């Protein structure tokens, strides 16, 4: 891609945010604290959609025969990094017990800030205990216990007294779990 094409794309993304700011009532100017929460959410929405589009293009490239090495070269990362980051799986993949003593794992792909709490609620009612969080994925282990989850920026002593324990971290969030009686 030529540098002028890249700059044009960046300008278009900037224009999206500027159009969003002008379309607010009252328009968002950034001159005061008011509206920054919405601006951050709007920028996050654009970034999230861009990640989804990137995954779709990579899926299409793979279907057309492009190798992981070629995709890695385009992105400036290794073949293995491209594979780990972009390999396509269904919404859930069951992995066999890998001998780590934690039992069978269930990996949910496609999790992001806007849908992961719904995924956590569903998984918790099925007895899936959260063991790790990664880019666009949540990893659980099967248990006989139902779980509930919270996502917070920091854990307070009050939450610990209520039985919440740290399950995983993925900046800026801490994921807490608690067995349901």
C-alpha positions in Angstrom: 0.0 0.0 0.0 1.3 3.4 -0.9 1.8 5.9 1.9 -0.8 8.2 0.3 -3.4 5.4 0.4 -2.6 4.7 4.0 -2.9 8.4 4.9 -6.2 8.6 3.0 -7.6 5.7 5.1 -6.4 7.4 8.3 -8.1 10.6 7.2 -11.3 8.8 6.6 -11.3 7.3 10.1 -10.5 10.7 11.6 -13.5 12.1 9.6 -15.7 9.5 11.1 -14.9 10.8 14.6 -15.2 14.5 13.5 -18.6 13.8 12.0 -19.7 12.0 15.2 -18.5 15.0 17.2 -20.4 17.5 15.0 -23.5 15.4 15.1 -23.8 15.5 18.9 -26.4 17.7 20.5 -24.7 19.9 21.5 -21.7 19.3 19.3 -18.7 17.8 21.1 -15.8 20.2 21.0 -13.4 18.7 23.6 -13.1 22.0 25.3 -14.4 20.6 28.6 -14.7 17.3 30.3 -18.3 16.8 29.1 -18.6 14.2 26.4 -15.3 12.5 26.6 -16.9 9.3 27.8 -19.0 9.2 24.7 -16.0 10.1 22.5 -13.9 7.3 24.0 -16.8 4.8 23.4 -17.2 6.1 19.8 -13.5 5.6 19.1 -13.6 2.2 20.8 -16.5 1.2 18.5 -14.5 2.2 15.4 -11.5 0.3 16.6 -13.5 -2.7 17.5 -15.2 -2.7 14.1 -11.8 -2.3 12.4 -10.6 -5.4 14.3 -13.6 -7.4 13.1 -13.0 -6.2 9.5 -9.3 -7.2 9.7 -10.3 -10.7 10.9 -12.8 -11.0 8.0 -10.2 -10.0 5.4 -7.7 -12.4 6.8 -10.3 -15.2 6.8 -11.0 -14.4 3.1 -7.3 -14.4 2.3 -6.9 -17.8 3.9 -9.8 -19.2 2.0 -8.2 -17.8 -1.2 -5.0 -19.7 -0.4 -2.8 -17.1 1.3 -0.4 -18.7 3.8 0.1 -17.7 7.4 3.6 -16.7 6.5 2.4 -14.3 3.9 -0.2 -12.8 6.2 2.5 -12.5 8.9 4.8 -10.7 6.4 2.1 -8.2 5.5 1.5 -7.4 9.1 5.1 -7.4 10.1 4.7 -10.3 12.5 5.7 -14.0 12.5 3.7 -16.8 11.0 3.0 -18.2 14.4 1.9 -14.8 15.7 -0.5 -14.4 12.8 -1.9 -17.9 13.3 -2.4 -17.4 17.0 -4.0 -14.0 16.6 -6.2 -14.6 13.6 -7.0 -18.3 13.2 -10.6 -18.9 12.7 -12.6 -21.0 15.1 -16.3 -21.2 15.8 -17.9 -19.4 18.7 -16.6 -22.2 21.1 -14.0 -24.8 20.8 -13.6 -27.6 23.3 -10.0 -28.6 24.1 -9.2 -31.9 25.6 -7.6 -32.2 29.0 -3.9 -31.2 28.4 -2.7 -32.8 31.6 -2.3 -29.6 33.6 -4.8 -30.9 36.2 -7.4 -28.3 35.3 -9.6 -30.6 33.2 -11.3 -30.0 29.9 -11.2 -26.4 28.6 -13.7 -24.4 26.6 -12.5 -21.5 24.6 -15.0 -18.8 23.5 -13.8 -16.7 20.5 -15.1 -13.4 19.4 -15.4 -11.9 22.9 -15.0 -8.2 23.2 -15.8 -5.4 25.6 -19.4 -5.2 24.5 -20.4 -8.9 24.5 -18.1 -10.6 27.0 -20.3 -10.1 30.1 -23.2 -11.9 28.3 -20.8 -14.7 27.4 -19.5 -14.8 31.0 -23.1 -15.0 32.3 -24.0 -17.8 29.9 -20.8 -19.8 30.6 -21.2 -19.4 34.3 -24.6 -20.9 34.3 -23.2 -23.9 32.4 -20.5 -24.5 35.1 -17.7 -23.0 33.1 -15.0 -21.3 35.3 -13.0 -18.5 33.7 -9.3 -19.3 33.8 -7.8 -16.8 31.3 -8.7 -13.9 29.0 -6.9 -13.0 25.7 -7.5 -11.0 22.6 -11.1 -11.7 21.5 -11.2 -14.9 23.6 -12.2 -16.3 27.0 -11.0 -19.6 28.3 -12.9 -21.7 30.8 -12.6 -25.0 32.5 -15.6 -27.2 33.0 -16.7 -27.6 36.6 -19.7 -28.9 38.5 -20.2 -25.4 40.0 -22.2 -22.5 38.6 -20.2 -19.2 38.5 -21.0 -15.5 38.3 -18.6 -12.9 37.0 -17.8 -9.2 37.3 -15.5 -7.0 35.3 -13.9 -4.1 37.2 -11.0 -1.7 36.8 -9.8 -2.3 40.4 -10.8 -4.7 43.2 -11.9 -3.3 46.5 -11.8 -4.9 49.9 -15.7 -4.9 49.8 -15.7 -7.1 46.8 -13.3 -9.5 48.5 -15.5 -9.6 51.6 -18.4 -10.6 49.3 -16.5 -13.6 48.0 -15.2 -12.2 44.7 -11.8 -13.6 43.7 -9.5 -12.6 40.8 -10.0 -14.9 37.8 -8.0 -13.1 35.0 -6.7 -9.7 33.8 -6.8 -8.0 30.4 -6.0 -4.3 30.6 -7.7 -2.3 31.7 -10.0 -4.9 33.3 -9.8 -7.4 36.1 -12.2 -10.3 35.9 -13.7 -11.6 39.1 -15.5 -14.8 39.8 -17.6 -16.2 42.6 -19.2 -19.6 42.9 -22.9 -19.6 43.0 -24.5 -21.6 45.8 
